[in-house]
Amino acid sequence: MPDVINRYCPRSGKPVANDSLVQYRGLTVGFCNPGCRDDFAARMTECKSDTRYFDAIIKEQDLAP
């Protein structure tokens, strides 16, 4: 699996799946299944809880996108 900043899906809490990765702010983020990933990728600006989750990880790990 490429370098993914999160180990668990922000929606289900399940482990991230290899076939469910997407780019957010230049970093690879993951979801538990392609459906979660596709929903986020299609409506990234509308998925506030997901973006807050990823932004918190980016800040916590001091990752510069």
mmCIF file of the N, C-alpha and C atoms, coordinates in Angstrom:
data_MODEL
# 
_entry.id   MODEL 
# 
loop_
_atom_site.group_PDB 
_atom_site.id 
_atom_site.type_symbol 
_atom_site.label_atom_id 
_atom_site.label_alt_id 
_atom_site.label_comp_id 
_atom_site.label_asym_id 
_atom_site.label_entity_id 
_atom_site.label_seq_id 
_atom_site.pdbx_PDB_ins_code 
_atom_site.Cartn_x 
_atom_site.Cartn_y 
_atom_site.Cartn_z 
_atom_site.occupancy 
_atom_site.B_iso_or_equiv 
_atom_site.pdbx_formal_charge 
_atom_site.auth_seq_id 
_atom_site.auth_comp_id 
_atom_site.auth_asym_id 
_atom_site.auth_atom_id 
_atom_site.pdbx_PDB_model_num 
ATOM 1   N N  . MET A 1 1  ? 0.859   -1.185 0.000  1.00 0.00 ? 1  MET A N  1 
ATOM 2   C CA . MET A 1 1  ? 0.000   0.000  0.000  1.00 0.00 ? 1  MET A CA 1 
ATOM 3   C C  . MET A 1 1  ? 0.897   1.238  0.000  1.00 0.00 ? 1  MET A C  1 
ATOM 4   N N  . PRO A 1 2  ? 0.573   2.222  -0.839 1.00 0.00 ? 2  PRO A N  1 
ATOM 5   C CA . PRO A 1 2  ? 1.361   3.460  -0.812 1.00 0.00 ? 2  PRO A CA 1 
ATOM 6   C C  . PRO A 1 2  ? 1.238   4.153  0.543  1.00 0.00 ? 2  PRO A C  1 
ATOM 7   N N  . ASP A 1 3  ? 2.003   5.190  0.749  1.00 0.00 ? 3  ASP A N  1 
ATOM 8   C CA . ASP A 1 3  ? 1.932   5.931  2.002  1.00 0.00 ? 3  ASP A CA 1 
ATOM 9   C C  . ASP A 1 3  ? 0.559   6.589  2.135  1.00 0.00 ? 3  ASP A C  1 
ATOM 10  N N  . VAL A 1 4  ? -0.243  6.050  3.016  1.00 0.00 ? 4  VAL A N  1 
ATOM 11  C CA . VAL A 1 4  ? -1.586  6.567  3.282  1.00 0.00 ? 4  VAL A CA 1 
ATOM 12  C C  . VAL A 1 4  ? -1.542  7.218  4.649  1.00 0.00 ? 4  VAL A C  1 
ATOM 13  N N  . ILE A 1 5  ? -2.100  8.417  4.783  1.00 0.00 ? 5  ILE A N  1 
ATOM 14  C CA . ILE A 1 5  ? -1.966  9.122  6.057  1.00 0.00 ? 5  ILE A CA 1 
ATOM 15  C C  . ILE A 1 5  ? -2.882  8.566  7.145  1.00 0.00 ? 5  ILE A C  1 
ATOM 16  N N  . ASN A 1 6  ? -3.930  7.846  6.764  1.00 0.00 ? 6  ASN A N  1 
ATOM 17  C CA . ASN A 1 6  ? -4.860  7.300  7.759  1.00 0.00 ? 6  ASN A CA 1 
ATOM 18  C C  . ASN A 1 6  ? -4.924  5.785  7.637  1.00 0.00 ? 6  ASN A C  1 
ATOM 19  N N  . ARG A 1 7  ? -5.059  5.121  8.751  1.00 0.00 ? 7  ARG A N  1 
ATOM 20  C CA . ARG A 1 7  ? -5.166  3.656  8.756  1.00 0.00 ? 7  ARG A CA 1 
ATOM 21  C C  . ARG A 1 7  ? -6.609  3.185  8.752  1.00 0.00 ? 7  ARG A C  1 
ATOM 22  N N  . TYR A 1 8  ? -7.531  4.088  9.130  1.00 0.00 ? 8  TYR A N  1 
ATOM 23  C CA . TYR A 1 8  ? -8.936  3.696  9.240  1.00 0.00 ? 8  TYR A CA 1 
ATOM 24  C C  . TYR A 1 8  ? -9.828  4.660  8.463  1.00 0.00 ? 8  TYR A C  1 
ATOM 25  N N  . CYS A 1 9  ? -10.913 4.150  7.945  1.00 0.00 ? 9  CYS A N  1 
ATOM 26  C CA . CYS A 1 9  ? -11.885 4.931  7.177  1.00 0.00 ? 9  CYS A CA 1 
ATOM 27  C C  . CYS A 1 9  ? -12.589 5.926  8.099  1.00 0.00 ? 9  CYS A C  1 
ATOM 28  N N  . PRO A 1 10 ? -12.698 7.197  7.688  1.00 0.00 ? 10 PRO A N  1 
ATOM 29  C CA . PRO A 1 10 ? -13.374 8.178  8.541  1.00 0.00 ? 10 PRO A CA 1 
ATOM 30  C C  . PRO A 1 10 ? -14.878 7.930  8.663  1.00 0.00 ? 10 PRO A C  1 
ATOM 31  N N  . ARG A 1 11 ? -15.440 7.156  7.773  1.00 0.00 ? 11 ARG A N  1 
ATOM 32  C CA . ARG A 1 11 ? -16.885 6.903  7.787  1.00 0.00 ? 11 ARG A CA 1 
ATOM 33  C C  . ARG A 1 11 ? -17.261 5.684  8.609  1.00 0.00 ? 11 ARG A C  1 
ATOM 34  N N  . SER A 1 12 ? -16.520 4.607  8.439  1.00 0.00 ? 12 SER A N  1 
ATOM 35  C CA . SER A 1 12 ? -16.912 3.352  9.095  1.00 0.00 ? 12 SER A CA 1 
ATOM 36  C C  . SER A 1 12 ? -16.002 2.969  10.256 1.00 0.00 ? 12 SER A C  1 
ATOM 37  N N  . GLY A 1 13 ? -14.793 3.509  10.275 1.00 0.00 ? 13 GLY A N  1 
ATOM 38  C CA . GLY A 1 13 ? -13.813 3.110  11.283 1.00 0.00 ? 13 GLY A CA 1 
ATOM 39  C C  . GLY A 1 13 ? -13.113 1.807  10.940 1.00 0.00 ? 13 GLY A C  1 
ATOM 40  N N  . LYS A 1 14 ? -13.450 1.223  9.783  1.00 0.00 ? 14 LYS A N  1 
ATOM 41  C CA . LYS A 1 14 ? -12.811 -0.020 9.350  1.00 0.00 ? 14 LYS A CA 1 
ATOM 42  C C  . LYS A 1 14 ? -11.447 0.288  8.731  1.00 0.00 ? 14 LYS A C  1 
ATOM 43  N N  . PRO A 1 15 ? -10.573 -0.716 8.659  1.00 0.00 ? 15 PRO A N  1 
ATOM 44  C CA . PRO A 1 15 ? -9.263  -0.491 8.046  1.00 0.00 ? 15 PRO A CA 1 
ATOM 45  C C  . PRO A 1 15 ? -9.383  -0.044 6.586  1.00 0.00 ? 15 PRO A C  1 
ATOM 46  N N  . VAL A 1 16 ? -8.426  0.762  6.166  1.00 0.00 ? 16 VAL A N  1 
ATOM 47  C CA . VAL A 1 16 ? -8.371  1.255  4.796  1.00 0.00 ? 16 VAL A CA 1 
ATOM 48  C C  . VAL A 1 16 ? -8.059  0.098  3.849  1.00 0.00 ? 16 VAL A C  1 
ATOM 49  N N  . ALA A 1 17 ? -8.720  0.084  2.694  1.00 0.00 ? 17 ALA A N  1 
ATOM 50  C CA . ALA A 1 17 ? -8.506  -0.952 1.687  1.00 0.00 ? 17 ALA A CA 1 
ATOM 51  C C  . ALA A 1 17 ? -7.628  -0.422 0.546  1.00 0.00 ? 17 ALA A C  1 
ATOM 52  N N  . ASN A 1 18 ? -6.779  -1.283 0.003  1.00 0.00 ? 18 ASN A N  1 
ATOM 53  C CA . ASN A 1 18 ? -5.869  -0.898 -1.085 1.00 0.00 ? 18 ASN A CA 1 
ATOM 54  C C  . ASN A 1 18 ? -6.593  -0.317 -2.293 1.00 0.00 ? 18 ASN A C  1 
ATOM 55  N N  . ASP A 1 19 ? -7.792  -0.789 -2.572 1.00 0.00 ? 19 ASP A N  1 
ATOM 56  C CA . ASP A 1 19 ? -8.523  -0.331 -3.765 1.00 0.00 ? 19 ASP A CA 1 
ATOM 57  C C  . ASP A 1 19 ? -9.400  0.886  -3.475 1.00 0.00 ? 19 ASP A C  1 
ATOM 58  N N  . SER A 1 20 ? -9.178  1.549  -2.345 1.00 0.00 ? 20 SER A N  1 
ATOM 59  C CA . SER A 1 20 ? -10.056 2.641  -1.929 1.00 0.00 ? 20 SER A CA 1 
ATOM 60  C C  . SER A 1 20 ? -9.274  3.895  -1.540 1.00 0.00 ? 20 SER A C  1 
ATOM 61  N N  . LEU A 1 21 ? -8.233  4.195  -2.307 1.00 0.00 ? 21 LEU A N  1 
ATOM 62  C CA . LEU A 1 21 ? -7.386  5.338  -2.015 1.00 0.00 ? 21 LEU A CA 1 
ATOM 63  C C  . LEU A 1 21 ? -7.704  6.492  -2.961 1.00 0.00 ? 21 LEU A C  1 
ATOM 64  N N  . VAL A 1 22 ? -7.483  7.716  -2.473 1.00 0.00 ? 22 VAL A N  1 
ATOM 65  C CA . VAL A 1 22 ? -7.722  8.911  -3.283 1.00 0.00 ? 22 VAL A CA 1 
ATOM 66  C C  . VAL A 1 22 ? -6.786  10.006 -2.785 1.00 0.00 ? 22 VAL A C  1 
ATOM 67  N N  . GLN A 1 23 ? -6.561  11.001 -3.596 1.00 0.00 ? 23 GLN A N  1 
ATOM 68  C CA . GLN A 1 23 ? -5.711  12.127 -3.226 1.00 0.00 ? 23 GLN A CA 1 
ATOM 69  C C  . GLN A 1 23 ? -6.534  13.239 -2.588 1.00 0.00 ? 23 GLN A C  1 
ATOM 70  N N  . TYR A 1 24 ? -6.015  13.777 -1.487 1.00 0.00 ? 24 TYR A N  1 
ATOM 71  C CA . TYR A 1 24 ? -6.612  14.934 -0.818 1.00 0.00 ? 24 TYR A CA 1 
ATOM 72  C C  . TYR A 1 24 ? -5.471  15.853 -0.424 1.00 0.00 ? 24 TYR A C  1 
ATOM 73  N N  . ARG A 1 25 ? -5.505  17.089 -0.920 1.00 0.00 ? 25 ARG A N  1 
ATOM 74  C CA . ARG A 1 25 ? -4.460  18.073 -0.635 1.00 0.00 ? 25 ARG A CA 1 
ATOM 75  C C  . ARG A 1 25 ? -3.062  17.520 -0.946 1.00 0.00 ? 25 ARG A C  1 
ATOM 76  N N  . GLY A 1 26 ? -2.987  16.723 -2.006 1.00 0.00 ? 26 GLY A N  1 
ATOM 77  C CA . GLY A 1 26 ? -1.704  16.175 -2.431 1.00 0.00 ? 26 GLY A CA 1 
ATOM 78  C C  . GLY A 1 26 ? -1.225  14.972 -1.651 1.00 0.00 ? 26 GLY A C  1 
ATOM 79  N N  . LEU A 1 27 ? -2.013  14.490 -0.722 1.00 0.00 ? 27 LEU A N  1 
ATOM 80  C CA . LEU A 1 27 ? -1.656  13.331 0.095  1.00 0.00 ? 27 LEU A CA 1 
ATOM 81  C C  . LEU A 1 27 ? -2.622  12.192 -0.188 1.00 0.00 ? 27 LEU A C  1 
ATOM 82  N N  . THR A 1 28 ? -2.176  10.966 0.019  1.00 0.00 ? 28 THR A N  1 
ATOM 83  C CA . THR A 1 28 ? -3.038  9.805  -0.194 1.00 0.00 ? 28 THR A CA 1 
ATOM 84  C C  . THR A 1 28 ? -3.826  9.521  1.069  1.00 0.00 ? 28 THR A C  1 
ATOM 85  N N  . VAL A 1 29 ? -5.150  9.477  0.902  1.00 0.00 ? 29 VAL A N  1 
ATOM 86  C CA . VAL A 1 29 ? -6.037  9.143  2.007  1.00 0.00 ? 29 VAL A CA 1 
ATOM 87  C C  . VAL A 1 29 ? -6.850  7.914  1.604  1.00 0.00 ? 29 VAL A C  1 
ATOM 88  N N  . GLY A 1 30 ? -7.356  7.208  2.595  1.00 0.00 ? 30 GLY A N  1 
ATOM 89  C CA . GLY A 1 30 ? -8.031  5.961  2.294  1.00 0.00 ? 30 GLY A CA 1 
ATOM 90  C C  . GLY A 1 30 ? -9.386  5.818  2.943  1.00 0.00 ? 30 GLY A C  1 
ATOM 91  N N  . PHE A 1 31 ? -10.163 4.918  2.353  1.00 0.00 ? 31 PHE A N  1 
ATOM 92  C CA . PHE A 1 31 ? -11.491 4.559  2.841  1.00 0.00 ? 31 PHE A CA 1 
ATOM 93  C C  . PHE A 1 31 ? -11.584 3.039  2.892  1.00 0.00 ? 31 PHE A C  1 
ATOM 94  N N  . CYS A 1 32 ? -12.631 2.535  3.498  1.00 0.00 ? 32 CYS A N  1 
ATOM 95  C CA . CYS A 1 32 ? -12.757 1.078  3.676  1.00 0.00 ? 32 CYS A CA 1 
ATOM 96  C C  . CYS A 1 32 ? -13.231 0.367  2.414  1.00 0.00 ? 32 CYS A C  1 
ATOM 97  N N  . ASN A 1 33 ? -13.862 1.102  1.492  1.00 0.00 ? 33 ASN A N  1 
ATOM 98  C CA . ASN A 1 33 ? -14.357 0.470  0.267  1.00 0.00 ? 33 ASN A CA 1 
ATOM 99  C C  . ASN A 1 33 ? -14.461 1.511  -0.844 1.00 0.00 ? 33 ASN A C  1 
ATOM 100 N N  . PRO A 1 34 ? -14.534 1.067  -2.100 1.00 0.00 ? 34 PRO A N  1 
ATOM 101 C CA . PRO A 1 34 ? -14.605 2.014  -3.209 1.00 0.00 ? 34 PRO A CA 1 
ATOM 102 C C  . PRO A 1 34 ? -15.823 2.939  -3.167 1.00 0.00 ? 34 PRO A C  1 
ATOM 103 N N  . GLY A 1 35 ? -16.915 2.508  -2.573 1.00 0.00 ? 35 GLY A N  1 
ATOM 104 C CA . GLY A 1 35 ? -18.102 3.361  -2.481 1.00 0.00 ? 35 GLY A CA 1 
ATOM 105 C C  . GLY A 1 35 ? -17.861 4.599  -1.636 1.00 0.00 ? 35 GLY A C  1 
ATOM 106 N N  . CYS A 1 36 ? -17.241 4.418  -0.463 1.00 0.00 ? 36 CYS A N  1 
ATOM 107 C CA . CYS A 1 36 ? -16.887 5.557  0.395  1.00 0.00 ? 36 CYS A CA 1 
ATOM 108 C C  . CYS A 1 36 ? -15.924 6.480  -0.344 1.00 0.00 ? 36 CYS A C  1 
ATOM 109 N N  . ARG A 1 37 ? -14.924 5.893  -0.980 1.00 0.00 ? 37 ARG A N  1 
ATOM 110 C CA . ARG A 1 37 ? -13.930 6.682  -1.715 1.00 0.00 ? 37 ARG A CA 1 
ATOM 111 C C  . ARG A 1 37 ? -14.581 7.487  -2.831 1.00 0.00 ? 37 ARG A C  1 
ATOM 112 N N  . ASP A 1 38 ? -15.420 6.842  -3.631 1.00 0.00 ? 38 ASP A N  1 
ATOM 113 C CA . ASP A 1 38 ? -16.038 7.518  -4.772 1.00 0.00 ? 38 ASP A CA 1 
ATOM 114 C C  . ASP A 1 38 ? -16.968 8.634  -4.335 1.00 0.00 ? 38 ASP A C  1 
ATOM 115 N N  . ASP A 1 39 ? -17.702 8.414  -3.245 1.00 0.00 ? 39 ASP A N  1 
ATOM 116 C CA . ASP A 1 39 ? -18.589 9.448  -2.734 1.00 0.00 ? 39 ASP A CA 1 
ATOM 117 C C  . ASP A 1 39 ? -17.775 10.668 -2.299 1.00 0.00 ? 39 ASP A C  1 
ATOM 118 N N  . PHE A 1 40 ? -16.686 10.433 -1.593 1.00 0.00 ? 40 PHE A N  1 
ATOM 119 C CA . PHE A 1 40 ? -15.823 11.532 -1.152 1.00 0.00 ? 40 PHE A CA 1 
ATOM 120 C C  . PHE A 1 40 ? -15.190 12.240 -2.345 1.00 0.00 ? 40 PHE A C  1 
ATOM 121 N N  . ALA A 1 41 ? -14.653 11.484 -3.281 1.00 0.00 ? 41 ALA A N  1 
ATOM 122 C CA . ALA A 1 41 ? -13.958 12.066 -4.430 1.00 0.00 ? 41 ALA A CA 1 
ATOM 123 C C  . ALA A 1 41 ? -14.901 12.914 -5.281 1.00 0.00 ? 41 ALA A C  1 
ATOM 124 N N  . ALA A 1 42 ? -16.148 12.481 -5.403 1.00 0.00 ? 42 ALA A N  1 
ATOM 125 C CA . ALA A 1 42 ? -17.115 13.207 -6.226 1.00 0.00 ? 42 ALA A CA 1 
ATOM 126 C C  . ALA A 1 42 ? -17.632 14.469 -5.538 1.00 0.00 ? 42 ALA A C  1 
ATOM 127 N N  . ARG A 1 43 ? -17.640 14.480 -4.198 1.00 0.00 ? 43 ARG A N  1 
ATOM 128 C CA . ARG A 1 43 ? -18.228 15.607 -3.460 1.00 0.00 ? 43 ARG A CA 1 
ATOM 129 C C  . ARG A 1 43 ? -17.293 16.099 -2.355 1.00 0.00 ? 43 ARG A C  1 
ATOM 130 N N  . MET A 1 44 ? -16.000 16.159 -2.655 1.00 0.00 ? 44 MET A N  1 
ATOM 131 C CA . MET A 1 44 ? -14.996 16.463 -1.634 1.00 0.00 ? 44 MET A CA 1 
ATOM 132 C C  . MET A 1 44 ? -15.320 17.734 -0.836 1.00 0.00 ? 44 MET A C  1 
ATOM 133 N N  . THR A 1 45 ? -15.752 18.794 -1.507 1.00 0.00 ? 45 THR A N  1 
ATOM 134 C CA . THR A 1 45 ? -16.017 20.055 -0.803 1.00 0.00 ? 45 THR A CA 1 
ATOM 135 C C  . THR A 1 45 ? -17.264 19.971 0.074  1.00 0.00 ? 45 THR A C  1 
ATOM 136 N N  . GLU A 1 46 ? -18.126 19.008 -0.189 1.00 0.00 ? 46 GLU A N  1 
ATOM 137 C CA . GLU A 1 46 ? -19.350 18.853 0.592  1.00 0.00 ? 46 GLU A CA 1 
ATOM 138 C C  . GLU A 1 46 ? -19.186 17.891 1.766  1.00 0.00 ? 46 GLU A C  1 
ATOM 139 N N  . CYS A 1 47 ? -18.112 17.124 1.771  1.00 0.00 ? 47 CYS A N  1 
ATOM 140 C CA . CYS A 1 47 ? -17.894 16.097 2.801  1.00 0.00 ? 47 CYS A CA 1 
ATOM 141 C C  . CYS A 1 47 ? -17.114 16.695 3.970  1.00 0.00 ? 47 CYS A C  1 
ATOM 142 N N  . LYS A 1 48 ? -17.736 17.597 4.703  1.00 0.00 ? 48 LYS A N  1 
ATOM 143 C CA . LYS A 1 48 ? -17.057 18.344 5.760  1.00 0.00 ? 48 LYS A CA 1 
ATOM 144 C C  . LYS A 1 48 ? -16.489 17.449 6.856  1.00 0.00 ? 48 LYS A C  1 
ATOM 145 N N  . SER A 1 49 ? -17.218 16.426 7.270  1.00 0.00 ? 49 SER A N  1 
ATOM 146 C CA . SER A 1 49 ? -16.695 15.585 8.361  1.00 0.00 ? 49 SER A CA 1 
ATOM 147 C C  . SER A 1 49 ? -15.447 14.834 7.905  1.00 0.00 ? 49 SER A C  1 
ATOM 148 N N  . ASP A 1 50 ? -15.416 14.393 6.653  1.00 0.00 ? 50 ASP A N  1 
ATOM 149 C CA . ASP A 1 50 ? -14.234 13.695 6.138  1.00 0.00 ? 50 ASP A CA 1 
ATOM 150 C C  . ASP A 1 50 ? -13.058 14.653 6.021  1.00 0.00 ? 50 ASP A C  1 
ATOM 151 N N  . THR A 1 51 ? -13.282 15.847 5.475  1.00 0.00 ? 51 THR A N  1 
ATOM 152 C CA . THR A 1 51 ? -12.163 16.785 5.310  1.00 0.00 ? 51 THR A CA 1 
ATOM 153 C C  . THR A 1 51 ? -11.628 17.237 6.667  1.00 0.00 ? 51 THR A C  1 
ATOM 154 N N  . ARG A 1 52 ? -12.513 17.410 7.655  1.00 0.00 ? 52 ARG A N  1 
ATOM 155 C CA . ARG A 1 52 ? -12.035 17.754 8.999  1.00 0.00 ? 52 ARG A CA 1 
ATOM 156 C C  . ARG A 1 52 ? -11.173 16.632 9.572  1.00 0.00 ? 52 ARG A C  1 
ATOM 157 N N  . TYR A 1 53 ? -11.589 15.397 9.341  1.00 0.00 ? 53 TYR A N  1 
ATOM 158 C CA . TYR A 1 53 ? -10.826 14.232 9.798  1.00 0.00 ? 53 TYR A CA 1 
ATOM 159 C C  . TYR A 1 53 ? -9.428  14.234 9.185  1.00 0.00 ? 53 TYR A C  1 
ATOM 160 N N  . PHE A 1 54 ? -9.349  14.406 7.867  1.00 0.00 ? 54 PHE A N  1 
ATOM 161 C CA . PHE A 1 54 ? -8.053  14.391 7.193  1.00 0.00 ? 54 PHE A CA 1 
ATOM 162 C C  . PHE A 1 54 ? -7.209  15.601 7.576  1.00 0.00 ? 54 PHE A C  1 
ATOM 163 N N  . ASP A 1 55 ? -7.834  16.772 7.683  1.00 0.00 ? 55 ASP A N  1 
ATOM 164 C CA . ASP A 1 55 ? -7.092  17.971 8.092  1.00 0.00 ? 55 ASP A CA 1 
ATOM 165 C C  . ASP A 1 55 ? -6.501  17.805 9.495  1.00 0.00 ? 55 ASP A C  1 
ATOM 166 N N  . ALA A 1 56 ? -7.249  17.148 10.398 1.00 0.00 ? 56 ALA A N  1 
ATOM 167 C CA . ALA A 1 56 ? -6.746  16.911 11.755 1.00 0.00 ? 56 ALA A CA 1 
ATOM 168 C C  . ALA A 1 56 ? -5.530  15.986 11.726 1.00 0.00 ? 56 ALA A C  1 
ATOM 169 N N  . ILE A 1 57 ? -5.574  14.953 10.891 1.00 0.00 ? 57 ILE A N  1 
ATOM 170 C CA . ILE A 1 57 ? -4.426  14.040 10.772 1.00 0.00 ? 57 ILE A CA 1 
ATOM 171 C C  . ILE A 1 57 ? -3.230  14.787 10.193 1.00 0.00 ? 57 ILE A C  1 
ATOM 172 N N  . ILE A 1 58 ? -3.460  15.609 9.176  1.00 0.00 ? 58 ILE A N  1 
ATOM 173 C CA . ILE A 1 58 ? -2.375  16.379 8.557  1.00 0.00 ? 58 ILE A CA 1 
ATOM 174 C C  . ILE A 1 58 ? -1.727  17.288 9.589  1.00 0.00 ? 58 ILE A C  1 
ATOM 175 N N  . LYS A 1 59 ? -2.545  17.958 10.380 1.00 0.00 ? 59 LYS A N  1 
ATOM 176 C CA . LYS A 1 59 ? -2.008  18.860 11.405 1.00 0.00 ? 59 LYS A CA 1 
ATOM 177 C C  . LYS A 1 59 ? -1.280  18.069 12.497 1.00 0.00 ? 59 LYS A C  1 
ATOM 178 N N  . GLU A 1 60 ? -1.902  16.990 12.961 1.00 0.00 ? 60 GLU A N  1 
ATOM 179 C CA . GLU A 1 60 ? -1.317  16.184 14.038 1.00 0.00 ? 60 GLU A CA 1 
ATOM 180 C C  . GLU A 1 60 ? 0.026   15.594 13.636 1.00 0.00 ? 60 GLU A C  1 
ATOM 181 N N  . GLN A 1 61 ? 0.136   15.138 12.397 1.00 0.00 ? 61 GLN A N  1 
ATOM 182 C CA . GLN A 1 61 ? 1.374   14.501 11.938 1.00 0.00 ? 61 GLN A CA 1 
ATOM 183 C C  . GLN A 1 61 ? 2.332   15.504 11.298 1.00 0.00 ? 61 GLN A C  1 
ATOM 184 N N  . ASP A 1 62 ? 1.952   16.777 11.304 1.00 0.00 ? 62 ASP A N  1 
ATOM 185 C CA . ASP A 1 62 ? 2.789   17.844 10.731 1.00 0.00 ? 62 ASP A CA 1 
ATOM 186 C C  . ASP A 1 62 ? 3.173   17.532 9.288  1.00 0.00 ? 62 ASP A C  1 
ATOM 187 N N  . LEU A 1 63 ? 2.163   17.139 8.499  1.00 0.00 ? 63 LEU A N  1 
ATOM 188 C CA . LEU A 1 63 ? 2.365   16.840 7.085  1.00 0.00 ? 63 LEU A CA 1 
ATOM 189 C C  . LEU A 1 63 ? 2.066   18.099 6.277  1.00 0.00 ? 63 LEU A C  1 
ATOM 190 N N  . ALA A 1 64 ? 2.956   18.471 5.431  1.00 0.00 ? 64 ALA A N  1 
ATOM 191 C CA . ALA A 1 64 ? 2.748   19.660 4.604  1.00 0.00 ? 64 ALA A CA 1 
ATOM 192 C C  . ALA A 1 64 ? 2.257   19.232 3.234  1.00 0.00 ? 64 ALA A C  1 
ATOM 193 N N  . PRO A 1 65 ? 1.006   19.527 2.908  1.00 0.00 ? 65 PRO A N  1 
ATOM 194 C CA . PRO A 1 65 ? 0.501   19.131 1.584  1.00 0.00 ? 65 PRO A CA 1 
ATOM 195 C C  . PRO A 1 65 ? 1.119   19.953 0.468  1.00 0.00 ? 65 PRO A C  1 
# 
